[in-house]
Amino acid sequence: MKYTRLLLLSIASFALTGLSQDAGVATIELKPDSKNPLGYDKTELSVKAGQKVKLTLNNTGSIAPQPHNFLLLKPGKLDAVGALANAMLADPQGMAKSYIPEAAKPDIVANTKLVQPNQSETIEFTAPADAGDYPYMCTFPGHWLLMKGVMHVTK
């Protein structure tokens, strides 16, 4: 019994050691909220400054399937990028551009393309080096007012 327990502890220790090699990567999955299809299921995320991030936008499980995207923005840029996204309603190429405003590109840290219902997209990026609260949003027309959150980047 003593040796079995020791063996199990050794296996558990080995397994945890294997996980620590990937501990530098923050793996995040976002989905539409099951109760509010115009919201993300997570409105707060936390990562370390400079950490590698693997984010999957999984557009499944919504009671009202619609396209969504994910844009991580520089601090203080939510309203400005939201206004630019609203203006894309008049752009006949809006869908082809994934409703990502060209004028907003300098304020975008990372983004997915527009993800159709029952599909997903995974992006990999490095979290900003500066600590702070980085807003994220969906820029499909009208969504950004509710479909948003904050990525807390800490030192």
Helices and strands as residue ranges (DSSP letters): H 2-20, E 25-30, E 44-48, E 52-59, E 71-73, H 78-87, G 88-90, G 102-107, E 108-111, E 119-126, E 132-137, G 143-145, E 148-154
